[in-house]
Amino acid sequence: MKKKYLIGNMKMNMDYSHLEPYFGDLARIADNSNNVVGVCVPYVYLELAKYMLDGTKVLYGAENMYHEDSGAYTGEISANMLNDFACDLVIVGHSERRSYFHESDLDVNKKIKKALDSGLTPIMCFGETLEERQGNMAFSVVEKQLMGGLQGLEYDEVSRIIFAYEPVWAIGTGVSATSDQAEEMIAFAKRIIAENFGVKETIVLYGGSMKPSNAEDLLSKPSIDGGLIGGACLKIDDFEKIINVKVE
Ligand code: PGA
């Protein structure tokens, strides 16, 4: 059975008192799983994550970073700062960053480069909006996001990235893409990456309302290597069910 990657994205949720038991539970769940388990948390909880998760099987990291090393960028956090907390992962280009904070493909590109240079594993998100899907532009939008975000990167770099296809219309809405829609787009993304960068073994997750009731269907698709899980990672019992899904 192929290992799946199940990575939580907490967004701006949780608090210190809930995270202590949560991290303890997650470490235990990961220990009993053959899948790769990870979680990305608000910056301010990285110290607790390091304390409780460093040295366990859980990969952890941040939900964003800035591409500069240091300087007058009030409110921003650098890759080196994430390394101070022994982070493994950093989410880059999440659609909420793209829409609410106006991050462009060029911003995503700079962040990916800096994350890779700093030894972090970026989780690069891409995905179309509902209007783009309805206008038959989903594939061209995804191709543009991938090519823009990966511009100038070499084979060795692209092969270290984890990707996440997150159709914007499925995020936090309760309406997941069907497993066929997700499979189709992820297979397409893998083709684009293989053709342009020569990387044939890319890891691509699906994200958007993945939950215990649909995880098995999504994760059993051949091109879907795992999930980036928002809402359902907040309840450890739901996250545990997804992590423990058995697929052929
Ligand atoms: P969701 O979020 O699971 O709550 O839809 C996924 C994500 O945005 O990464």
Residues whose N, C-alpha, C, O or C-beta is under 5 A from the ligand:
A	BS01	PGA	N9 A170 I171 G172 T173 G207 G208 S209 M210 L228 I229 G230 G231 A232
